[in-house]
């Protein structure tokens, strides 16, 4: 069995192409606010002088949803410290993160002279 070929007149094909293009634009237009809204808490935190670090359930760090290794974290913290209005590092552990990992990271940051805030996940 082969694929069925549907033949349309050039006008109908152009109309279908236009409709599919409009559908794609509409979906993209509707998705943009969702993407921007998901970044709003981090932008607000940055405006307050806070770096929000997420701790994923496997214990890895993320900044703005992107994985972050220790070297990148140190660089980012040094950049933040040089900016006026910088206040603290906020740890946002995901549900299921071992409490020991949170405390270990908090202690490491505090030993480095970084003020630390904890924002626990809602139950």
C-alpha positions in Angstrom: 0.0 0.0 0.0 1.3 3.4 -0.9 0.5 6.8 0.4 -2.6 8.4 -0.8 -2.0 11.6 -2.8 -4.6 14.3 -2.4 -4.6 16.8 -5.2 -5.9 20.3 -4.7 -6.3 23.1 -7.1 -3.6 25.8 -6.7 -6.1 28.1 -5.1 -7.1 25.6 -2.5 -3.5 24.7 -1.9 -2.7 28.3 -1.3 -5.7 28.7 1.0 -4.6 25.7 3.0 -1.0 26.9 3.2 -2.3 30.3 4.5 -4.5 28.6 7.1 -1.7 26.4 8.4 0.6 29.4 8.6 -2.0 31.4 10.6 -2.5 28.4 12.9 1.3 28.2 13.5 1.5 31.9 14.2 -1.4 31.7 16.6 0.1 28.9 18.5 3.4 30.7 18.8 1.7 33.9 19.8 -0.3 32.1 22.5 2.8 30.2 23.8 5.0 33.3 24.2 3.2 34.6 27.4 3.6 31.1 29.0 7.3 31.1 28.4 7.7 34.7 29.7 5.5 34.1 32.7 7.6 31.1 33.7 10.6 33.4 34.1 8.8 36.1 36.1 9.7 34.8 39.6 13.4 34.7 38.6 13.3 38.2 37.1 11.6 39.5 40.2 14.3 37.9 42.4 17.1 39.4 40.3 15.5 42.8 40.6 15.5 42.3 44.4 19.2 41.5 44.3 18.7 37.8 44.9 20.1 34.9 42.9 17.6 32.0 42.9 19.3 28.6 42.6 17.0 25.6 42.1 18.1 22.3 43.5 16.7 19.4 41.3 15.6 16.1 43.0 18.9 14.5 42.0 20.8 17.3 43.8 22.1 19.2 40.8 21.9 23.0 40.7 20.0 25.1 38.1 19.9 28.8 37.5 17.0 30.0 35.4 16.2 26.4 34.5 19.7 25.7 33.1 22.2 23.2 34.7 25.0 24.9 36.6 28.3 23.4 37.7 30.4 24.6 40.7 32.7 26.7 38.5 29.8 28.4 36.8 28.1 29.0 40.1 31.3 30.7 41.5 31.5 32.9 38.4 27.9 33.9 38.6 28.1 34.7 42.3 31.2 36.8 41.8 29.4 38.8 39.0 26.4 39.3 41.3 28.5 40.5 44.2 30.0 43.3 42.0 26.6 44.6 41.1 24.9 47.3 43.3 21.9 46.1 45.3 23.0 42.5 45.6 21.6 40.8 48.7 21.6 37.1 48.9 21.5 33.6 47.3 18.0 32.0 47.5 17.9 28.2 47.5 14.8 26.6 46.0 14.9 22.8 46.6 12.5 20.7 44.5 10.2 18.3 46.4 12.2 15.2 47.2 15.6 16.8 47.5 17.4 15.2 50.5 17.5 17.8 53.3 21.1 16.9 53.9 22.0 18.1 50.4 20.2 21.4 51.1 22.0 21.9 54.4 25.4 21.0 52.8 25.0 23.5 50.0 23.8 26.2 52.5 26.8 25.6 54.7 29.2 25.8 51.7 27.7 29.1 50.5 27.7 30.6 54.0 31.4 29.6 54.5 32.1 31.5 51.3 30.5 34.6 52.8 27.3 34.4 50.8 24.0 35.3 52.6 21.6 32.4 52.1 17.8 32.3 52.0 15.7 29.1 51.8 12.5 28.9 50.0 10.9 25.6 50.7 8.5 24.0 48.1 4.8 24.2 48.8 3.4 20.9 50.0 
